[in-house]
Amino acid sequence: MSMEFFVVVVVFFFFFFFFRRLEKAIELQRCQPRYV
């Protein structure tokens, strides 16, 4: 397995995990109104 392929896979999984967390955070904010 080449090094470049490994780097691409790691970056892809990082972005996938990041977008999943971002989606959950937006969903939580939409369900629960923030009290100032």
mmCIF entry with sequence, helices, sheets and N, C-alpha, C, O atoms, coordinates in Angstrom:
data_MODEL
# 
_entry.id   MODEL 
# 
_entity.id                         1 
_entity.type                       polymer 
_entity.pdbx_number_of_molecules   1 
# 
_entity_poly.entity_id                      1 
_entity_poly.type                           'polypeptide(L)' 
_entity_poly.nstd_linkage                   no 
_entity_poly.nstd_monomer                   no 
_entity_poly.pdbx_seq_one_letter_code       MSMEFFVVVVVFFFFFFFFRRLEKAIELQRCQPRYV 
_entity_poly.pdbx_seq_one_letter_code_can   MSMEFFVVVVVFFFFFFFFRRLEKAIELQRCQPRYV 
_entity_poly.pdbx_strand_id                 A 
# 
loop_
_entity_poly_seq.entity_id 
_entity_poly_seq.num 
_entity_poly_seq.mon_id 
_entity_poly_seq.hetero 
1 1  MET n 
1 2  SER n 
1 3  MET n 
1 4  GLU n 
1 5  PHE n 
1 6  PHE n 
1 7  VAL n 
1 8  VAL n 
1 9  VAL n 
1 10 VAL n 
1 11 VAL n 
1 12 PHE n 
1 13 PHE n 
1 14 PHE n 
1 15 PHE n 
1 16 PHE n 
1 17 PHE n 
1 18 PHE n 
1 19 PHE n 
1 20 ARG n 
1 21 ARG n 
1 22 LEU n 
1 23 GLU n 
1 24 LYS n 
1 25 ALA n 
1 26 ILE n 
1 27 GLU n 
1 28 LEU n 
1 29 GLN n 
1 30 ARG n 
1 31 CYS n 
1 32 GLN n 
1 33 PRO n 
1 34 ARG n 
1 35 TYR n 
1 36 VAL n 
# 
_struct_asym.id          A 
_struct_asym.entity_id   1 
# 
_struct_conf.conf_type_id            HELX_P 
_struct_conf.id                      HELX_P1 
_struct_conf.pdbx_PDB_helix_id       AA1 
_struct_conf.beg_label_comp_id       MET 
_struct_conf.beg_label_asym_id       A 
_struct_conf.beg_label_seq_id        3 
_struct_conf.pdbx_beg_PDB_ins_code   ? 
_struct_conf.end_label_comp_id       CYS 
_struct_conf.end_label_asym_id       A 
_struct_conf.end_label_seq_id        31 
_struct_conf.pdbx_end_PDB_ins_code   ? 
_struct_conf.beg_auth_comp_id        MET 
_struct_conf.beg_auth_asym_id        A 
_struct_conf.beg_auth_seq_id         3 
_struct_conf.end_auth_comp_id        CYS 
_struct_conf.end_auth_asym_id        A 
_struct_conf.end_auth_seq_id         31 
_struct_conf.pdbx_PDB_helix_class    1 
_struct_conf.details                 ? 
_struct_conf.pdbx_PDB_helix_length   29 
# 
_struct_conf_type.id          HELX_P 
_struct_conf_type.criteria    ? 
_struct_conf_type.reference   ? 
# 
loop_
_atom_site.group_PDB 
_atom_site.id 
_atom_site.type_symbol 
_atom_site.label_atom_id 
_atom_site.label_alt_id 
_atom_site.label_comp_id 
_atom_site.label_asym_id 
_atom_site.label_entity_id 
_atom_site.label_seq_id 
_atom_site.pdbx_PDB_ins_code 
_atom_site.Cartn_x 
_atom_site.Cartn_y 
_atom_site.Cartn_z 
_atom_site.occupancy 
_atom_site.B_iso_or_equiv 
_atom_site.pdbx_formal_charge 
_atom_site.auth_seq_id 
_atom_site.auth_comp_id 
_atom_site.auth_asym_id 
_atom_site.auth_atom_id 
_atom_site.pdbx_PDB_model_num 
ATOM 1   N N  . MET A 1 1  ? 0.865   -1.201 0.000  1.00 0.00 ? 1  MET A N  1 
ATOM 2   C CA . MET A 1 1  ? 0.000   0.000  0.000  1.00 0.00 ? 1  MET A CA 1 
ATOM 3   C C  . MET A 1 1  ? 0.893   1.240  0.000  1.00 0.00 ? 1  MET A C  1 
ATOM 4   O O  . MET A 1 1  ? 1.814   1.363  0.808  1.00 0.00 ? 1  MET A O  1 
ATOM 5   N N  . SER A 1 2  ? 0.602   2.139  -0.912 1.00 0.00 ? 2  SER A N  1 
ATOM 6   C CA . SER A 1 2  ? 1.432   3.342  -1.013 1.00 0.00 ? 2  SER A CA 1 
ATOM 7   C C  . SER A 1 2  ? 1.067   4.349  0.072  1.00 0.00 ? 2  SER A C  1 
ATOM 8   O O  . SER A 1 2  ? -0.049  4.344  0.593  1.00 0.00 ? 2  SER A O  1 
ATOM 9   N N  . MET A 1 3  ? 2.018   5.204  0.401  1.00 0.00 ? 3  MET A N  1 
ATOM 10  C CA . MET A 1 3  ? 1.822   6.188  1.470  1.00 0.00 ? 3  MET A CA 1 
ATOM 11  C C  . MET A 1 3  ? 0.740   7.195  1.088  1.00 0.00 ? 3  MET A C  1 
ATOM 12  O O  . MET A 1 3  ? -0.058  7.592  1.936  1.00 0.00 ? 3  MET A O  1 
ATOM 13  N N  . GLU A 1 4  ? 0.704   7.607  -0.165 1.00 0.00 ? 4  GLU A N  1 
ATOM 14  C CA . GLU A 1 4  ? -0.281  8.613  -0.592 1.00 0.00 ? 4  GLU A CA 1 
ATOM 15  C C  . GLU A 1 4  ? -1.703  8.097  -0.414 1.00 0.00 ? 4  GLU A C  1 
ATOM 16  O O  . GLU A 1 4  ? -2.593  8.837  0.005  1.00 0.00 ? 4  GLU A O  1 
ATOM 17  N N  . PHE A 1 5  ? -1.912  6.822  -0.733 1.00 0.00 ? 5  PHE A N  1 
ATOM 18  C CA . PHE A 1 5  ? -3.240  6.227  -0.588 1.00 0.00 ? 5  PHE A CA 1 
ATOM 19  C C  . PHE A 1 5  ? -3.662  6.238  0.882  1.00 0.00 ? 5  PHE A C  1 
ATOM 20  O O  . PHE A 1 5  ? -4.812  6.540  1.200  1.00 0.00 ? 5  PHE A O  1 
ATOM 21  N N  . PHE A 1 6  ? -2.726  5.906  1.774  1.00 0.00 ? 6  PHE A N  1 
ATOM 22  C CA . PHE A 1 6  ? -3.004  5.895  3.210  1.00 0.00 ? 6  PHE A CA 1 
ATOM 23  C C  . PHE A 1 6  ? -3.393  7.289  3.697  1.00 0.00 ? 6  PHE A C  1 
ATOM 24  O O  . PHE A 1 6  ? -4.331  7.435  4.480  1.00 0.00 ? 6  PHE A O  1 
ATOM 25  N N  . VAL A 1 7  ? -2.675  8.308  3.235  1.00 0.00 ? 7  VAL A N  1 
ATOM 26  C CA . VAL A 1 7  ? -2.969  9.693  3.635  1.00 0.00 ? 7  VAL A CA 1 
ATOM 27  C C  . VAL A 1 7  ? -4.360  10.101 3.160  1.00 0.00 ? 7  VAL A C  1 
ATOM 28  O O  . VAL A 1 7  ? -5.108  10.736 3.904  1.00 0.00 ? 7  VAL A O  1 
ATOM 29  N N  . VAL A 1 8  ? -4.709  9.741  1.931  1.00 0.00 ? 8  VAL A N  1 
ATOM 30  C CA . VAL A 1 8  ? -6.027  10.089 1.388  1.00 0.00 ? 8  VAL A CA 1 
ATOM 31  C C  . VAL A 1 8  ? -7.129  9.439  2.215  1.00 0.00 ? 8  VAL A C  1 
ATOM 32  O O  . VAL A 1 8  ? -8.145  10.074 2.501  1.00 0.00 ? 8  VAL A O  1 
ATOM 33  N N  . VAL A 1 9  ? -6.941  8.185  2.600  1.00 0.00 ? 9  VAL A N  1 
ATOM 34  C CA . VAL A 1 9  ? -7.950  7.478  3.398  1.00 0.00 ? 9  VAL A CA 1 
ATOM 35  C C  . VAL A 1 9  ? -8.111  8.143  4.764  1.00 0.00 ? 9  VAL A C  1 
ATOM 36  O O  . VAL A 1 9  ? -9.233  8.329  5.236  1.00 0.00 ? 9  VAL A O  1 
ATOM 37  N N  . VAL A 1 10 ? -6.996  8.501  5.399  1.00 0.00 ? 10 VAL A N  1 
ATOM 38  C CA . VAL A 1 10 ? -7.058  9.147  6.715  1.00 0.00 ? 10 VAL A CA 1 
ATOM 39  C C  . VAL A 1 10 ? -7.786  10.485 6.626  1.00 0.00 ? 10 VAL A C  1 
ATOM 40  O O  . VAL A 1 10 ? -8.629  10.793 7.468  1.00 0.00 ? 10 VAL A O  1 
ATOM 41  N N  . VAL A 1 11 ? -7.463  11.277 5.609  1.00 0.00 ? 11 VAL A N  1 
ATOM 42  C CA . VAL A 1 11 ? -8.114  12.580 5.436  1.00 0.00 ? 11 VAL A CA 1 
ATOM 43  C C  . VAL A 1 11 ? -9.606  12.398 5.181  1.00 0.00 ? 11 VAL A C  1 
ATOM 44  O O  . VAL A 1 11 ? -10.425 13.152 5.706  1.00 0.00 ? 11 VAL A O  1 
ATOM 45  N N  . PHE A 1 12 ? -9.958  11.397 4.373  1.00 0.00 ? 12 PHE A N  1 
ATOM 46  C CA . PHE A 1 12 ? -11.369 11.140 4.070  1.00 0.00 ? 12 PHE A CA 1 
ATOM 47  C C  . PHE A 1 12 ? -12.134 10.788 5.339  1.00 0.00 ? 12 PHE A C  1 
ATOM 48  O O  . PHE A 1 12 ? -13.226 11.307 5.567  1.00 0.00 ? 12 PHE A O  1 
ATOM 49  N N  . PHE A 1 13 ? -11.568 9.904  6.171  1.00 0.00 ? 13 PHE A N  1 
ATOM 50  C CA . PHE A 1 13 ? -12.244 9.522  7.412  1.00 0.00 ? 13 PHE A CA 1 
ATOM 51  C C  . PHE A 1 13 ? -12.340 10.702 8.374  1.00 0.00 ? 13 PHE A C  1 
ATOM 52  O O  . PHE A 1 13 ? -13.330 10.838 9.093  1.00 0.00 ? 13 PHE A O  1 
ATOM 53  N N  . PHE A 1 14 ? -11.313 11.556 8.389  1.00 0.00 ? 14 PHE A N  1 
ATOM 54  C CA . PHE A 1 14 ? -11.338 12.727 9.264  1.00 0.00 ? 14 PHE A CA 1 
ATOM 55  C C  . PHE A 1 14 ? -12.478 13.663 8.875  1.00 0.00 ? 14 PHE A C  1 
ATOM 56  O O  . PHE A 1 14 ? -13.222 14.140 9.732  1.00 0.00 ? 14 PHE A O  1 
ATOM 57  N N  . PHE A 1 15 ? -12.608 13.921 7.565  1.00 0.00 ? 15 PHE A N  1 
ATOM 58  C CA . PHE A 1 15 ? -13.684 14.801 7.112  1.00 0.00 ? 15 PHE A CA 1 
ATOM 59  C C  . PHE A 1 15 ? -15.048 14.177 7.363  1.00 0.00 ? 15 PHE A C  1 
ATOM 60  O O  . PHE A 1 15 ? -15.991 14.881 7.726  1.00 0.00 ? 15 PHE A O  1 
ATOM 61  N N  . PHE A 1 16 ? -15.168 12.866 7.175  1.00 0.00 ? 16 PHE A N  1 
ATOM 62  C CA . PHE A 1 16 ? -16.436 12.177 7.411  1.00 0.00 ? 16 PHE A CA 1 
ATOM 63  C C  . PHE A 1 16 ? -16.840 12.318 8.877  1.00 0.00 ? 16 PHE A C  1 
ATOM 64  O O  . PHE A 1 16 ? -17.989 12.637 9.181  1.00 0.00 ? 16 PHE A O  1 
ATOM 65  N N  . PHE A 1 17 ? -15.882 12.076 9.794  1.00 0.00 ? 17 PHE A N  1 
ATOM 66  C CA . PHE A 1 17 ? -16.143 12.191 11.227 1.00 0.00 ? 17 PHE A CA 1 
ATOM 67  C C  . PHE A 1 17 ? -16.496 13.631 11.598 1.00 0.00 ? 17 PHE A C  1 
ATOM 68  O O  . PHE A 1 17 ? -17.397 13.870 12.403 1.00 0.00 ? 17 PHE A O  1 
ATOM 69  N N  . PHE A 1 18 ? -15.779 14.587 11.006 1.00 0.00 ? 18 PHE A N  1 
ATOM 70  C CA . PHE A 1 18 ? -16.017 16.001 11.304 1.00 0.00 ? 18 PHE A CA 1 
ATOM 71  C C  . PHE A 1 18 ? -17.422 16.419 10.878 1.00 0.00 ? 18 PHE A C  1 
ATOM 72  O O  . PHE A 1 18 ? -18.120 17.098 11.631 1.00 0.00 ? 18 PHE A O  1 
ATOM 73  N N  . PHE A 1 19 ? -17.842 16.018 9.673  1.00 0.00 ? 19 PHE A N  1 
ATOM 74  C CA . PHE A 1 19 ? -19.172 16.398 9.192  1.00 0.00 ? 19 PHE A CA 1 
ATOM 75  C C  . PHE A 1 19 ? -20.267 15.716 9.996  1.00 0.00 ? 19 PHE A C  1 
ATOM 76  O O  . PHE A 1 19 ? -21.333 16.297 10.200 1.00 0.00 ? 19 PHE A O  1 
ATOM 77  N N  . ARG A 1 20 ? -20.023 14.486 10.460 1.00 0.00 ? 20 ARG A N  1 
ATOM 78  C CA . ARG A 1 20 ? -21.015 13.807 11.289 1.00 0.00 ? 20 ARG A CA 1 
ATOM 79  C C  . ARG A 1 20 ? -21.209 14.566 12.604 1.00 0.00 ? 20 ARG A C  1 
ATOM 80  O O  . ARG A 1 20 ? -22.338 14.749 13.062 1.00 0.00 ? 20 ARG A O  1 
ATOM 81  N N  . ARG A 1 21 ? -20.105 15.004 13.205 1.00 0.00 ? 21 ARG A N  1 
ATOM 82  C CA . ARG A 1 21 ? -20.192 15.762 14.462 1.00 0.00 ? 21 ARG A CA 1 
ATOM 83  C C  . ARG A 1 21 ? -20.869 17.106 14.236 1.00 0.00 ? 21 ARG A C  1 
ATOM 84  O O  . ARG A 1 21 ? -21.667 17.547 15.063 1.00 0.00 ? 21 ARG A O  1 
ATOM 85  N N  . LEU A 1 22 ? -20.560 17.752 13.133 1.00 0.00 ? 22 LEU A N  1 
ATOM 86  C CA . LEU A 1 22 ? -21.157 19.046 12.814 1.00 0.00 ? 22 LEU A CA 1 
ATOM 87  C C  . LEU A 1 22 ? -22.662 18.889 12.635 1.00 0.00 ? 22 LEU A C  1 
ATOM 88  O O  . LEU A 1 22 ? -23.441 19.727 13.090 1.00 0.00 ? 22 LEU A O  1 
ATOM 89  N N  . GLU A 1 23 ? -23.067 17.805 11.967 1.00 0.00 ? 23 GLU A N  1 
ATOM 90  C CA . GLU A 1 23 ? -24.485 17.544 11.748 1.00 0.00 ? 23 GLU A CA 1 
ATOM 91  C C  . GLU A 1 23 ? -25.200 17.337 13.084 1.00 0.00 ? 23 GLU A C  1 
ATOM 92  O O  . GLU A 1 23 ? -26.304 17.842 13.286 1.00 0.00 ? 23 GLU A O  1 
ATOM 93  N N  . LYS A 1 24 ? -24.566 16.592 13.994 1.00 0.00 ? 24 LYS A N  1 
ATOM 94  C CA . LYS A 1 24 ? -25.173 16.345 15.311 1.00 0.00 ? 24 LYS A CA 1 
ATOM 95  C C  . LYS A 1 24 ? -25.298 17.644 16.098 1.00 0.00 ? 24 LYS A C  1 
ATOM 96  O O  . LYS A 1 24 ? -26.309 17.873 16.761 1.00 0.00 ? 24 LYS A O  1 
ATOM 97  N N  . ALA A 1 25 ? -24.286 18.487 16.031 1.00 0.00 ? 25 ALA A N  1 
ATOM 98  C CA . ALA A 1 25 ? -24.313 19.757 16.763 1.00 0.00 ? 25 ALA A CA 1 
ATOM 99  C C  . ALA A 1 25 ? -25.434 20.649 16.245 1.00 0.00 ? 25 ALA A C  1 
ATOM 100 O O  . ALA A 1 25 ? -26.145 21.275 17.031 1.00 0.00 ? 25 ALA A O  1 
ATOM 101 N N  . ILE A 1 26 ? -25.593 20.708 14.926 1.00 0.00 ? 26 ILE A N  1 
ATOM 102 C CA . ILE A 1 26 ? -26.668 21.528 14.342 1.00 0.00 ? 26 ILE A CA 1 
ATOM 103 C C  . ILE A 1 26 ? -28.024 20.969 14.752 1.00 0.00 ? 26 ILE A C  1 
ATOM 104 O O  . ILE A 1 26 ? -28.948 21.725 15.051 1.00 0.00 ? 26 ILE A O  1 
ATOM 105 N N  . GLU A 1 27 ? -28.144 19.644 14.765 1.00 0.00 ? 27 GLU A N  1 
ATOM 106 C CA . GLU A 1 27 ? -29.408 19.013 15.142 1.00 0.00 ? 27 GLU A CA 1 
ATOM 107 C C  . GLU A 1 27 ? -29.744 19.327 16.599 1.00 0.00 ? 27 GLU A C  1 
ATOM 108 O O  . GLU A 1 27 ? -30.898 19.605 16.925 1.00 0.00 ? 27 GLU A O  1 
ATOM 109 N N  . LEU A 1 28 ? -28.741 19.284 17.473 1.00 0.00 ? 28 LEU A N  1 
ATOM 110 C CA . LEU A 1 28 ? -28.968 19.583 18.890 1.00 0.00 ? 28 LEU A CA 1 
ATOM 111 C C  . LEU A 1 28 ? -29.403 21.029 19.068 1.00 0.00 ? 28 LEU A C  1 
ATOM 112 O O  . LEU A 1 28 ? -30.308 21.314 19.853 1.00 0.00 ? 28 LEU A O  1 
ATOM 113 N N  . GLN A 1 29 ? -28.765 21.944 18.346 1.00 0.00 ? 29 GLN A N  1 
ATOM 114 C CA . GLN A 1 29 ? -29.132 23.358 18.473 1.00 0.00 ? 29 GLN A CA 1 
ATOM 115 C C  . GLN A 1 29 ? -30.542 23.596 17.963 1.00 0.00 ? 29 GLN A C  1 
ATOM 116 O O  . GLN A 1 29 ? -31.259 24.445 18.492 1.00 0.00 ? 29 GLN A O  1 
ATOM 117 N N  . ARG A 1 30 ? -30.944 22.854 16.939 1.00 0.00 ? 30 ARG A N  1 
ATOM 118 C CA . ARG A 1 30 ? -32.272 23.040 16.378 1.00 0.00 ? 30 ARG A CA 1 
ATOM 119 C C  . ARG A 1 30 ? -33.337 22.514 17.353 1.00 0.00 ? 30 ARG A C  1 
ATOM 120 O O  . ARG A 1 30 ? -34.405 23.111 17.488 1.00 0.00 ? 30 ARG A O  1 
ATOM 121 N N  . CYS A 1 31 ? -33.044 21.399 18.027 1.00 0.00 ? 31 CYS A N  1 
ATOM 122 C CA . CYS A 1 31 ? -34.015 20.803 18.949 1.00 0.00 ? 31 CYS A CA 1 
ATOM 123 C C  . CYS A 1 31 ? -34.102 21.606 20.243 1.00 0.00 ? 31 CYS A C  1 
ATOM 124 O O  . CYS A 1 31 ? -35.196 21.860 20.746 1.00 0.00 ? 31 CYS A O  1 
ATOM 125 N N  . GLN A 1 32 ? -32.961 22.003 20.776 1.00 0.00 ? 32 GLN A N  1 
ATOM 126 C CA . GLN A 1 32 ? -32.943 22.727 22.047 1.00 0.00 ? 32 GLN A CA 1 
ATOM 127 C C  . GLN A 1 32 ? -32.601 24.192 21.815 1.00 0.00 ? 32 GLN A C  1 
ATOM 128 O O  . GLN A 1 32 ? -31.480 24.503 21.413 1.00 0.00 ? 32 GLN A O  1 
ATOM 129 N N  . PRO A 1 33 ? -33.543 25.096 22.060 1.00 0.00 ? 33 PRO A N  1 
ATOM 130 C CA . PRO A 1 33 ? -33.234 26.521 21.930 1.00 0.00 ? 33 PRO A CA 1 
ATOM 131 C C  . PRO A 1 33 ? -32.206 26.945 22.970 1.00 0.00 ? 33 PRO A C  1 
ATOM 132 O O  . PRO A 1 33 ? -32.275 26.527 24.126 1.00 0.00 ? 33 PRO A O  1 
ATOM 133 N N  . ARG A 1 34 ? -31.258 27.770 22.561 1.00 0.00 ? 34 ARG A N  1 
ATOM 134 C CA . ARG A 1 34 ? -30.204 28.197 23.487 1.00 0.00 ? 34 ARG A CA 1 
ATOM 135 C C  . ARG A 1 34 ? -30.700 29.359 24.336 1.00 0.00 ? 34 ARG A C  1 
ATOM 136 O O  . ARG A 1 34 ? -31.257 30.336 23.835 1.00 0.00 ? 34 ARG A O  1 
ATOM 137 N N  . TYR A 1 35 ? -30.478 29.217 25.635 1.00 0.00 ? 35 TYR A N  1 
ATOM 138 C CA . TYR A 1 35 ? -30.887 30.284 26.556 1.00 0.00 ? 35 TYR A CA 1 
ATOM 139 C C  . TYR A 1 35 ? -29.713 31.220 26.788 1.00 0.00 ? 35 TYR A C  1 
ATOM 140 O O  . TYR A 1 35 ? -28.632 30.787 27.187 1.00 0.00 ? 35 TYR A O  1 
ATOM 141 N N  . VAL A 1 36 ? -29.930 32.494 26.538 1.00 0.00 ? 36 VAL A N  1 
ATOM 142 C CA . VAL A 1 36 ? -28.848 33.472 26.687 1.00 0.00 ? 36 VAL A CA 1 
ATOM 143 C C  . VAL A 1 36 ? -28.852 34.017 28.110 1.00 0.00 ? 36 VAL A C  1 
ATOM 144 O O  . VAL A 1 36 ? -28.020 34.857 28.453 1.00 0.00 ? 36 VAL A O  1 
# 
